[in-house]
């Protein structure tokens, strides 16, 4: 069959239009590499000891309660684990033996005071007789000695009364500190021996200390910063709820541990909500200083290449702002803060960096910014 010249021209035109349409469709169907991005920003970043050291919580003071007199416990005036104030009554010791000793001391004082009064009158009489030269010097001295002896006896009686009053006071055992009581070691009816028997231990936990050790290399910076301000510390621990407890660095040991090369520090926390407990292990974050207006990016944006760390920075095409390409930018890293990394050199605030999808990128590659990346499912084609 013969094809006319008119039909041939029309057929050729259709081929050209179809090819052009396919070319445009191909261009439309060639999207950029999907990536996730974030903006580099300037912010204040705390400088902390990294990695954070582990520490243990210690009571700011621990007091072991003993009885200062022996006797029978007549009453326990608190419950185990109870919060007590300074001066609260804890134990009562049977006061009857002590009261009897006090009564005996008072009776002895009254007796000796009567004898002293008589001795004073007798000495005054003997003094007059001696002045009249009716008695000898030896007799006067004997009366003087008797008077002095009774004066000493009365002083001893007064001391015995003071001691008995003190022992009577010791029958009421009161808390010397504010804190939380531990388990009872003696109960009502037990006879206690003073001062050997332990009755109770009280831990003061408001405030409370956290002891931890840091490498000695941090010591110069810690000392420098402590001269200017109070260093802040925070702690985290397993199954923690709520914000991390905040405290102040209050103690730096006076020597470095030669075996570990670390120095012991202590931070004090108000612990008003009882979040910290003596003996508990925690992770301590000690803030040394703060970087002002530091450039930070999400840590996953920083990649490591043969020439060091780099970041893919998203740029707009010079002729079309909608076309995005990436640039491989070498950077100088700083410290890491939470999930961010400080970029000391190579990046400006406000620049867009790639945080995910870097494996498919190279300098100049076009990218498509997505809100999330979904992994492509791999399927196996059936054999033909």
C-alpha positions as CSV (number, residue, x, y, z in Angstrom):
1,X,0.0,0.0,0.0
2,X,1.3,3.4,-0.9
3,X,1.6,6.2,1.6
4,X,0.9,9.7,0.3
5,X,3.2,12.6,1.0
6,X,0.4,14.2,3.0
7,X,0.0,11.2,5.3
8,X,3.8,10.9,5.8
9,X,4.1,14.5,6.9
10,X,1.2,14.1,9.3
11,X,2.7,10.9,10.7
12,X,6.1,12.5,11.2
13,X,4.5,15.4,13.1
14,X,2.7,13.1,15.4
15,X,5.9,11.3,16.2
16,X,7.7,14.6,17.0
17,X,4.8,15.7,19.3
18,X,4.7,12.4,21.0
19,X,8.5,12.4,21.6
20,X,8.3,16.0,23.0
21,X,5.4,15.1,25.3
22,X,7.3,12.0,26.6
23,X,10.4,14.2,27.1
24,X,8.4,16.7,29.2
25,X,6.7,13.9,31.1
26,X,10.1,12.4,31.8
27,X,11.3,15.7,33.2
28,X,8.2,16.0,35.3
29,X,8.6,12.5,36.6
30,X,12.3,12.9,37.7
31,X,11.9,14.1,41.3
32,X,14.9,15.0,43.5
33,X,16.3,12.8,46.2
34,X,13.8,12.8,49.2
35,X,15.5,14.2,52.3
36,X,14.6,15.6,55.7
37,X,16.1,19.0,56.6
38,X,16.4,21.4,59.6
39,X,17.5,24.9,60.1
40,X,20.9,25.7,61.8
41,X,20.2,28.1,64.7
42,X,22.0,30.3,67.1
43,X,21.4,29.6,70.8
44,X,23.1,29.5,74.2
45,X,24.6,26.1,74.9
46,X,25.7,24.9,78.4
47,X,29.2,23.4,78.5
48,X,29.0,20.2,80.6
49,X,31.3,17.4,81.6
50,X,30.9,14.6,79.0
51,X,30.2,11.8,79.5
52,X,28.2,12.6,82.6
53,X,29.7,10.9,85.7
54,X,27.7,8.6,87.9
55,X,27.3,9.4,91.6
56,X,25.5,8.2,94.7
57,X,23.1,10.0,97.0
58,X,24.2,10.5,100.6
59,X,22.4,12.0,103.5
60,X,23.7,15.4,104.4
61,X,24.0,14.1,108.0
62,X,23.4,10.7,109.6
63,X,22.8,10.4,113.3
64,X,22.8,7.2,115.3
65,X,20.6,7.4,118.4
66,X,21.9,5.9,121.7
67,X,20.6,6.1,125.2
68,X,22.8,8.0,127.6
69,X,21.4,6.2,130.6
70,X,20.5,2.5,131.1
71,X,17.0,1.5,131.7
72,X,13.8,0.2,130.4
73,X,12.1,1.8,127.3
74,X,8.6,2.8,128.5
75,X,7.4,4.3,125.2
76,X,8.3,4.7,121.5
77,X,6.9,8.0,120.4
78,X,7.2,7.8,116.6
79,X,6.7,5.4,113.7
80,X,9.4,3.9,111.5
81,X,10.1,6.0,108.5
82,X,8.5,9.1,110.0
83,X,9.7,12.6,109.4
84,X,10.8,14.1,112.7
85,X,11.8,17.7,113.6
86,X,14.7,18.6,115.8
87,X,13.6,18.2,119.5
88,X,10.8,15.7,118.8
89,X,10.4,13.1,121.5
90,X,11.6,9.7,120.2
91,X,11.9,7.3,123.2
92,X,10.9,7.5,126.9
93,X,13.0,5.6,129.4
94,X,11.4,4.6,132.7
95,X,12.2,7.7,134.9
96,X,11.5,6.1,138.4
97,X,15.1,5.0,139.2
98,X,16.5,8.4,138.1
99,X,13.8,10.2,140.0
100,X,14.6,8.2,143.1
101,X,18.3,9.1,142.7
102,X,17.3,12.8,142.4
103,X,15.3,12.6,145.6
104,X,18.2,11.0,147.4
105,X,20.6,13.7,146.2
106,X,18.2,16.4,147.4
107,X,17.8,14.8,150.8
108,X,21.6,14.5,151.2
109,X,21.9,18.1,150.4
110,X,19.4,19.1,153.0
111,X,21.2,17.0,155.6
112,X,24.6,18.4,154.8
113,X,23.3,21.9,154.6
114,X,22.0,21.6,158.2
115,X,25.4,20.2,159.3
116,X,27.1,23.1,157.5
117,X,24.9,25.7,159.3
118,X,25.8,24.1,162.7
119,X,29.5,24.0,161.7
120,X,29.5,27.7,160.8
121,X,27.9,28.6,164.2
122,X,30.4,26.4,166.0
123,X,33.4,27.9,164.1
124,X,32.2,31.4,164.9
125,X,32.0,30.5,168.6
126,X,35.5,28.9,168.5
127,X,36.9,32.0,166.7
128,X,35.7,34.2,169.6
129,X,37.3,31.8,172.2
130,X,40.5,31.8,170.3
131,X,40.6,35.6,170.1
132,X,40.2,35.6,173.9
133,X,43.0,33.1,174.1
134,X,40.7,30.5,175.8
135,X,41.4,27.7,173.2
136,X,44.5,26.7,171.3
137,X,45.3,27.2,167.7
138,X,45.0,23.5,167.0
139,X,41.4,23.5,168.2
140,X,40.5,26.4,165.9
141,X,42.2,24.7,163.0
142,X,40.2,21.5,163.7
143,X,37.0,23.4,163.5
144,X,38.1,25.1,160.3
145,X,38.8,21.7,158.7
146,X,35.4,20.4,159.7
147,X,33.7,23.5,158.2
148,X,35.7,23.2,155.0
149,X,34.8,19.5,154.7
150,X,31.1,20.3,155.0
151,X,31.4,23.0,152.4
152,X,32.9,20.4,150.0
153,X,30.2,17.9,150.9
154,X,27.5,20.5,150.1
155,X,29.1,21.2,146.8
156,X,29.2,17.5,146.0
157,X,25.6,17.2,146.9
158,X,24.7,20.0,144.5
159,X,26.7,18.3,141.7
160,X,24.8,15.1,142.5
161,X,21.5,16.9,142.1
162,X,22.7,18.4,138.8
163,X,23.7,15.0,137.5
164,X,20.4,13.4,138.7
165,X,18.5,16.2,136.9
166,X,20.5,15.6,133.7
167,X,19.8,11.8,133.9
168,X,16.2,12.5,134.4
169,X,16.3,14.7,131.2
170,X,18.0,11.8,129.4
171,X,15.0,9.7,130.1
172,X,13.4,11.6,127.3
173,X,15.4,10.9,124.1
174,X,14.8,13.6,121.6
175,X,15.8,14.0,117.9
176,X,19.0,16.1,117.6
177,X,18.3,16.8,113.9
178,X,15.5,17.1,111.4
179,X,15.3,14.0,109.2
180,X,13.7,10.7,108.4
181,X,13.8,7.8,110.8
182,X,15.0,4.4,109.9
183,X,14.0,1.0,111.3
184,X,13.6,0.5,115.0
185,X,16.4,-1.3,116.8
186,X,14.7,-1.4,120.2
187,X,11.1,-1.5,121.3
188,X,9.0,-0.6,124.3
189,X,9.9,-3.0,127.1
190,X,13.5,-3.5,126.0
191,X,16.2,-2.8,128.6
192,X,18.9,-0.7,127.0
193,X,22.5,-0.4,128.0
194,X,24.1,3.0,127.7
195,X,25.8,4.0,125.6
196,X,26.4,0.7,123.6
197,X,22.9,-0.1,122.3
198,X,21.8,1.5,119.0
199,X,18.1,2.5,119.1
200,X,17.6,4.2,115.8
201,X,19.4,6.0,112.8
202,X,18.1,9.3,111.4
203,X,19.1,10.5,108.0
204,X,18.8,14.2,107.1
205,X,17.5,14.3,103.5
206,X,16.3,17.9,103.2
207,X,18.7,19.0,101.7
208,X,20.6,16.0,100.4
209,X,24.1,15.5,98.9
210,X,25.2,13.7,95.7
211,X,28.8,12.6,95.6
212,X,30.5,11.9,92.3
213,X,34.0,11.9,90.8
214,X,35.3,13.6,87.7
215,X,38.6,13.2,85.8
216,X,41.3,15.5,87.1
217,X,41.6,17.3,83.8
218,X,38.4,19.2,84.6
219,X,39.7,20.5,87.9
220,X,41.3,23.7,86.6
221,X,38.1,24.7,84.8
222,X,35.9,23.8,87.8
223,X,38.1,25.9,90.1
224,X,38.1,28.8,87.7
225,X,34.3,28.8,87.3
226,X,33.7,28.5,91.0
227,X,35.5,31.7,91.6
228,X,32.9,33.6,89.5
229,X,29.7,31.8,90.3
230,X,28.0,28.8,91.8
231,X,28.2,25.8,89.5
232,X,24.9,24.1,88.8
233,X,24.3,20.3,88.8
234,X,21.3,18.2,87.8
235,X,20.7,14.4,88.1
236,X,18.8,11.8,86.3
237,X,18.1,8.2,87.3
238,X,16.1,5.2,86.1
239,X,12.3,5.5,86.1
240,X,12.5,9.2,86.8
241,X,9.3,11.2,86.5
242,X,9.2,14.9,86.2
243,X,12.1,17.4,85.6
244,X,15.6,16.5,86.7
245,X,16.4,17.7,90.3
246,X,18.6,20.8,90.3
247,X,21.4,21.5,92.9
248,X,24.6,23.4,93.5
249,X,28.2,22.2,93.6
250,X,29.2,22.6,97.3
251,X,32.3,20.6,97.8
252,X,35.6,19.8,96.0
253,X,37.9,17.3,97.7
254,X,41.4,18.5,98.7
255,X,43.3,15.8,96.7
256,X,43.1,13.7,93.6
257,X,42.7,10.0,93.9
258,X,46.0,8.6,92.7
259,X,44.6,5.2,91.7
260,X,41.7,6.5,89.5
261,X,42.9,10.0,88.5
262,X,39.6,11.5,89.6
263,X,38.6,14.0,92.2
264,X,35.5,13.8,94.5
265,X,32.8,16.4,94.2
266,X,29.6,16.9,96.1
267,X,26.4,18.8,95.0
268,X,23.6,19.7,97.4
269,X,20.0,19.4,96.3
270,X,16.9,20.8,98.2
271,X,15.1,17.5,97.6
272,X,11.8,18.9,98.7
273,X,9.9,16.3,96.8
274,X,12.0,13.4,98.2
275,X,13.0,12.4,94.6
276,X,16.5,11.5,95.9
277,X,17.1,8.8,98.5
278,X,20.3,7.9,100.4
279,X,22.3,5.2,98.6
280,X,20.6,5.8,95.3
281,X,22.8,5.8,92.1
282,X,22.3,8.7,89.7
283,X,23.8,10.3,86.6
284,X,25.2,13.8,87.3
285,X,25.3,16.6,84.8
286,X,27.6,19.4,85.9
287,X,27.3,22.7,84.0
288,X,30.7,24.5,83.8
289,X,29.9,27.5,81.6
290,X,27.7,28.6,78.6
291,X,28.4,29.2,74.9
292,X,26.6,32.3,73.8
293,X,24.9,32.4,70.3
294,X,26.5,29.1,69.3
295,X,25.5,27.6,65.9
296,X,23.8,24.2,66.5
297,X,22.3,21.6,64.2
298,X,20.7,18.2,64.9
299,X,23.6,15.8,65.5
300,X,22.4,13.4,62.7
301,X,23.2,16.2,60.2
302,X,26.9,15.9,60.8
303,X,28.6,13.3,58.6
304,X,32.2,12.0,58.7
305,X,34.2,11.7,55.5
306,X,37.8,11.0,54.5
307,X,38.6,14.7,55.1
308,X,36.7,15.1,58.4
309,X,33.2,16.1,59.3
310,X,30.9,17.6,56.8
311,X,27.3,18.7,56.4
312,X,25.0,18.7,53.3
313,X,23.6,22.2,53.0
314,X,20.5,22.7,50.8
315,X,20.8,25.6,48.3
316,X,18.4,27.1,45.8
317,X,19.2,27.1,42.1
318,X,20.4,30.5,40.9
319,X,17.7,30.7,38.2
320,X,14.8,28.9,39.9
321,X,14.3,29.1,43.7
322,X,12.1,26.0,43.6
323,X,14.9,23.8,42.4
324,X,17.0,22.6,45.5
325,X,20.5,21.2,45.3
326,X,22.9,20.2,48.0
327,X,26.4,21.3,48.8
328,X,29.0,19.3,50.7
329,X,30.2,21.7,53.4
330,X,33.2,20.8,55.6
331,X,32.7,21.9,59.2
332,X,34.5,22.1,62.5
333,X,32.5,20.4,65.3
334,X,32.2,21.5,68.9
335,X,30.5,20.0,71.9
336,X,27.3,17.9,71.8
337,X,24.3,19.1,73.8
338,X,21.4,16.7,74.1
339,X,20.6,15.8,70.4
340,X,22.4,18.8,69.0
341,X,26.0,19.5,67.9
342,X,27.7,22.8,68.0
343,X,29.3,23.8,64.7
344,X,32.3,26.1,65.4
345,X,33.2,26.8,61.8
346,X,31.6,26.3,58.3
347,X,27.9,27.1,58.9
348,X,25.7,30.2,59.5
349,X,22.5,30.4,61.4
350,X,19.4,30.0,59.2
351,X,21.0,27.7,56.6
352,X,19.1,24.5,55.8
353,X,20.9,21.3,56.4
354,X,20.0,17.7,55.6
355,X,19.3,15.5,58.6
356,X,18.2,12.3,56.8
357,X,18.7,10.8,53.4
358,X,22.4,11.6,53.1
359,X,23.4,8.2,51.7
360,X,22.0,9.0,48.3
361,X,23.5,12.5,48.1
362,X,26.5,14.0,46.3
363,X,27.4,17.7,45.7
364,X,25.0,19.3,43.2
365,X,22.4,16.6,43.5
366,X,18.8,17.8,43.4
367,X,16.7,17.1,46.5
368,X,13.1,17.0,47.4
369,X,12.3,18.1,51.0
370,X,9.9,15.8,52.8
371,X,8.1,16.0,56.1
372,X,9.0,12.3,56.7
373,X,10.8,9.5,54.9
374,X,9.1,6.2,54.4
375,X,11.4,3.2,53.6
376,X,10.7,1.7,50.2
377,X,9.4,-1.8,50.5
378,X,11.3,-4.4,48.5
379,X,9.3,-6.9,46.5
380,X,10.4,-10.0,44.6
381,X,9.0,-10.3,41.0
382,X,7.8,-13.7,40.1
383,X,9.9,-15.6,37.5
384,X,8.6,-15.2,34.0
